[in-house]
Amino acid sequence: MPVPAAAPKPMQSTVQHPVLLDLPYEPVEKRPLPPGRPREWYVTHNRRLKAMRLAIALLDSGVHLPNQARNERIRSTAEVIGVHPPSDTTCHMVRALMRYSR
């Protein structure tokens, strides 16, 4: 005898208060990087962090597709959130992060 399917329960949010994001949030406190790595590791690590910050800020501002994020838009977002203007390589990395998150 088949068991009847249970009625789906309505989903409830676990958020007590809605969160409004006008500007990107403040970054967490920086910690020193581990010593003893080659310089290229530190450069790549910092570039990835910057690209993630920029991708999050772009997503928060309504830019959801990589083709909407031109270098000029990424650099103007960097100015808004207070980081140095990114290089072409970092802009490419921002678009790659946006592409792979879909």
Residue pairs with C-beta under 8 A, 6 or more apart in sequence:
21 60
23 60
23 80
23 81
24 53
24 56
24 57
24 60
24 81
27 53
33 42
33 45
47 89
47 90
47 93
48 93
50 83
50 86
50 90
51 86
51 90
51 93
51 94
51 97
52 97
53 81
53 83
54 74
54 77
54 78
54 81
54 83
54 86
54 90
54 94
55 94
55 97
55 98
55 101
57 77
57 80
57 81
58 69
58 73
58 74
58 77
58 94
58 98
59 98
61 77
63 69
63 73
63 98
64 98
65 98
66 95
66 96
66 98
66 99
69 91
69 94
69 95
69 98
71 88
71 91
74 86
74 90
74 91
74 94
75 85
75 86
75 91
78 84
78 85
78 86
79 85
86 94
